[in-house]
């Protein structure tokens, strides 16, 4: 069997079981309320995302930090849908991805015989966090509550891991997906114009888009001369 498929399937079950264990034993330490249990929807979504990410980025050393990030993003998305709030502790959980990212960077550079420049790596991540969170913060101010501070923190987390260029791709992808979904729901009379839509699931989908279409994103960034 294809090693790529074997590893992806392994990561599916890792994500599924890891999410189940987290919800059983640790969720109360991170959230004030439980996540709803709809036939293991959260676990299947986590496992599915782990499969897609591992398959799409097979051979890339950054795949494991991204898995840590999406573990947190999935929990945040379901919590936002259910409770209309993004717990700070779940966002902080996603910081493990940043720590892992620095560790992977260190190992990759050491294996290649290169010097590890933590300052540049951290500064690029901080710029990504500031831009990612800043864009949503501007919308929050201008729309007077159209988005929440939880969305600001979540986009800052994504920018911290992705960098500022891909953070913009994630944001615009999330806005486009949210707009499309809202339009379909309004046209089908299942949603009113001023209805609340949780934005965290669309940030998660936008982050996934940047991974699945990684080569096209690279090409786009080069065309815009911001790669």
Backbone torsions as a table, in degrees:
resi	resn	phi	psi	omega
1	UNK	NA	151.1	-179.8
2	UNK	-59.4	124.4	179.2
3	UNK	-58.0	-33.5	178.7
4	UNK	-62.3	-43.7	-179.8
5	UNK	-69.6	-39.4	179.5
6	UNK	-61.4	-47.0	-180.0
7	UNK	-64.0	-40.2	-179.7
8	UNK	-64.4	-42.2	177.1
9	UNK	-65.2	-39.0	177.2
10	UNK	-60.6	-42.5	-179.8
11	UNK	-71.3	-27.3	174.3
12	UNK	-60.8	-49.9	-178.9
13	UNK	-69.7	-32.0	175.9
14	UNK	-63.1	-45.6	178.6
15	UNK	-64.8	-42.3	-179.7
16	UNK	-62.6	-53.0	-176.7
17	UNK	-69.8	-37.0	178.5
18	UNK	-63.6	-42.4	178.9
19	UNK	-66.9	-40.9	179.0
20	UNK	-62.5	-44.8	179.5
21	UNK	-64.2	-40.3	-179.6
22	UNK	-63.5	-43.8	-179.2
23	UNK	-67.7	-32.3	-178.4
24	UNK	-75.5	-37.4	-168.3
25	UNK	-115.8	-24.1	-170.6
26	UNK	-122.6	-13.3	-172.2
27	UNK	-59.2	-33.6	-178.3
28	UNK	-67.5	-22.7	178.1
29	UNK	-80.0	-16.6	-176.6
30	UNK	-107.9	-24.0	-174.9
31	UNK	-133.2	154.6	178.5
32	UNK	-80.2	-20.5	-178.1
33	UNK	-135.0	161.5	-178.4
34	UNK	-78.0	157.4	169.4
35	UNK	-84.0	139.3	-178.6
36	UNK	-66.4	142.9	-178.6
37	UNK	-105.2	98.7	178.9
38	UNK	-111.2	82.1	177.9
39	UNK	53.9	45.8	177.0
40	UNK	59.7	35.0	-178.5
41	UNK	-60.3	-42.9	-178.6
42	UNK	-65.1	-43.0	-179.1
43	UNK	-65.6	-44.5	179.5
44	UNK	-64.4	-38.8	178.7
45	UNK	-65.5	-43.2	178.2
46	UNK	-62.1	-47.5	178.2
47	UNK	-61.3	-41.7	179.0
48	UNK	-62.6	-42.9	177.8
49	UNK	-65.3	-40.0	177.1
50	UNK	-60.7	-41.1	179.2
51	UNK	-62.4	-50.4	-176.5
52	UNK	-63.1	-44.1	-178.2
53	UNK	-66.1	-44.8	180.0
54	UNK	-63.9	-41.6	-179.5
55	UNK	-67.6	-41.1	-177.3
56	UNK	-71.6	-32.6	-174.7
57	UNK	-114.5	29.2	-179.0
58	UNK	-56.8	127.8	-179.6
59	UNK	91.2	-8.6	179.2
60	UNK	-91.3	129.2	-176.0
61	UNK	-67.8	-17.6	-177.8
62	UNK	-85.9	2.4	-176.5
63	UNK	-64.0	-37.9	-175.3
64	UNK	-73.5	-39.9	170.9
65	UNK	-58.7	-37.6	179.1
66	UNK	-67.3	-35.2	176.6
67	UNK	-63.3	-40.1	176.3
68	UNK	-61.1	-42.3	179.1
69	UNK	-62.5	-46.8	-176.2
70	UNK	-72.4	-23.4	172.7
71	UNK	-59.8	-46.6	178.7
72	UNK	-69.8	-41.7	-177.8
73	UNK	-62.0	-39.0	-179.9
74	UNK	-65.1	-45.7	178.3
75	UNK	-62.0	-43.3	179.1
76	UNK	-61.8	-42.4	-178.0
77	UNK	-61.6	-48.0	-180.0
78	UNK	-67.2	-36.4	178.9
79	UNK	-67.0	-39.0	178.4
80	UNK	-65.5	-39.7	178.2
81	UNK	-63.8	-42.4	-174.4
82	UNK	-79.6	-42.9	-171.0
83	UNK	-113.7	-3.5	179.4
84	UNK	59.5	37.2	179.1
85	UNK	-155.6	151.2	178.5
86	UNK	-115.2	107.8	-177.9
87	UNK	-64.5	135.8	179.7
88	UNK	-60.2	-35.7	-176.6
89	UNK	-68.1	-30.8	176.4
90	UNK	-72.0	-35.1	175.8
91	UNK	-65.5	-42.2	178.4
92	UNK	-63.5	-31.1	176.3
93	UNK	-58.2	-36.0	179.6
94	UNK	-66.6	-16.4	178.7
95	UNK	-66.8	-18.4	175.4
96	UNK	-60.3	-29.2	178.3
97	UNK	-65.3	-37.2	180.0
98	UNK	-68.3	-43.3	177.6
99	UNK	-61.2	-43.4	178.9
100	UNK	-65.1	-37.5	179.3
101	UNK	-60.7	-43.6	178.6
102	UNK	-65.7	-38.1	178.5
103	UNK	-64.4	-44.6	179.7
104	UNK	-64.2	-40.2	177.6
105	UNK	-60.3	-43.9	179.4
106	UNK	-61.1	-48.1	-178.1
107	UNK	-64.8	-40.7	-179.5
108	UNK	-63.6	-43.5	-179.9
109	UNK	-68.3	-39.9	178.8
110	UNK	-64.8	-40.0	178.7
111	UNK	-65.4	-30.5	179.5
112	UNK	-90.0	0.5	179.7
113	UNK	75.1	23.7	-178.3
114	UNK	-103.3	158.4	176.4
115	UNK	-81.0	137.3	179.9
116	UNK	-85.4	117.3	178.7
117	UNK	-102.7	88.4	-177.1
118	UNK	-67.1	-32.7	-176.7
119	UNK	-60.8	-49.8	179.7
120	UNK	-62.6	-41.8	-178.9
121	UNK	-63.4	-45.0	-179.8
122	UNK	-67.4	-41.4	-178.8
123	UNK	-64.0	-41.3	177.9
124	UNK	-63.9	-37.9	178.4
125	UNK	-68.4	-40.7	179.2
126	UNK	-64.2	-41.3	176.9
127	UNK	-61.5	-41.3	177.8
128	UNK	-62.4	-41.1	178.7
129	UNK	-65.6	-41.9	-179.6
130	UNK	-65.8	-41.9	-179.9
131	UNK	-72.0	-44.2	-179.8
132	UNK	-61.0	-49.7	178.3
133	UNK	-71.1	-33.3	-177.8
134	UNK	-65.1	-40.1	179.6
135	UNK	-60.7	-45.1	179.7
136	UNK	-69.6	-34.5	178.6
137	UNK	-63.4	-39.5	177.6
138	UNK	-62.4	-43.7	178.1
139	UNK	-64.1	-39.5	177.9
140	UNK	-58.7	-43.6	-179.3
141	UNK	-70.3	-46.0	-176.5
142	UNK	-69.2	-35.4	-177.7
143	UNK	-87.7	-7.6	179.3
144	UNK	54.2	54.0	175.8
145	UNK	108.5	7.2	179.0
146	UNK	-65.1	-26.1	174.3
147	UNK	-131.7	167.2	-178.1
148	UNK	-111.8	169.1	178.2
149	UNK	-64.5	-27.4	176.2
150	UNK	-61.6	-38.1	177.5
151	UNK	-66.0	-37.9	177.5
152	UNK	-60.8	-48.1	-178.3
153	UNK	-65.7	-37.5	-178.3
154	UNK	-68.5	-41.9	177.9
155	UNK	-68.3	-32.0	175.4
156	UNK	-64.4	-39.8	177.4
157	UNK	-63.0	-44.6	178.8
158	UNK	-62.3	-43.2	178.0
159	UNK	-62.9	-34.1	178.7
160	UNK	-62.2	-37.4	-177.8
161	UNK	-88.1	-40.3	-172.9
162	UNK	-86.5	-24.5	-170.7
163	UNK	88.4	162.1	-170.8
164	UNK	-68.2	-32.5	-178.3
165	UNK	-64.6	-50.6	-178.3
166	UNK	-74.8	-23.2	174.9
167	UNK	-62.1	-37.0	176.6
168	UNK	-66.4	-40.0	177.2
169	UNK	-61.8	-44.0	178.9
170	UNK	-61.4	-45.5	-176.8
171	UNK	-63.2	-50.1	-177.6
172	UNK	-68.0	-32.4	174.7
173	UNK	-65.4	-41.9	179.2
174	UNK	-63.7	-43.0	179.2
175	UNK	-63.8	-43.1	-180.0
176	UNK	-64.0	-44.0	179.5
177	UNK	-65.9	-41.3	178.7
178	UNK	-64.3	-43.3	178.8
179	UNK	-63.1	-42.3	179.1
180	UNK	-63.2	-46.4	180.0
181	UNK	-61.8	-44.3	-179.6
182	UNK	-62.8	-41.7	-179.5
183	UNK	-62.8	-44.1	179.1
184	UNK	-63.1	-43.4	-178.1
185	UNK	-68.3	-37.5	178.7
186	UNK	-68.7	-44.1	-179.5
187	UNK	-65.3	-28.7	178.5
188	UNK	-91.2	8.1	177.3
189	UNK	61.8	25.8	177.4
190	UNK	-98.5	-2.4	-177.5
191	UNK	-150.0	140.4	177.1
192	UNK	-91.5	160.0	-175.4
193	UNK	-59.0	-36.0	-176.5
194	UNK	-101.2	18.3	179.3
195	UNK	-71.4	152.3	179.6
196	UNK	-82.6	134.9	174.7
197	UNK	-123.9	123.7	175.6
198	UNK	-65.2	132.4	-174.4
199	UNK	-92.9	-20.1	-177.5
200	UNK	-56.3	-42.7	178.9
201	UNK	-61.3	-32.4	-179.1
202	UNK	-77.2	-30.5	172.5
203	UNK	-63.6	-42.1	178.1
204	UNK	-61.5	-44.5	178.6
205	UNK	-66.1	-39.1	177.4
206	UNK	-62.8	-39.6	177.2
207	UNK	-64.8	-35.8	178.1
208	UNK	-69.1	-39.5	178.1
209	UNK	-57.7	-42.4	-179.1
210	UNK	-64.4	-23.5	178.8
211	UNK	-87.3	-50.0	-176.5
212	UNK	-62.2	-37.7	180.0
213	UNK	-105.3	40.5	-174.3
214	UNK	-57.4	-44.4	-178.2
215	UNK	-66.3	-39.9	178.4
216	UNK	-68.7	-35.6	176.7
217	UNK	-63.7	-43.8	176.9
218	UNK	-57.7	-44.6	-179.5
219	UNK	-63.6	-42.5	179.4
220	UNK	-63.3	-44.3	-179.2
221	UNK	-64.5	-35.5	177.1
222	UNK	-68.2	-38.5	177.7
223	UNK	-63.1	-36.6	179.4
224	UNK	-83.9	-2.8	179.2
225	UNK	60.9	37.8	177.5
226	UNK	-127.9	18.3	-178.7
227	UNK	-68.9	NA	NA
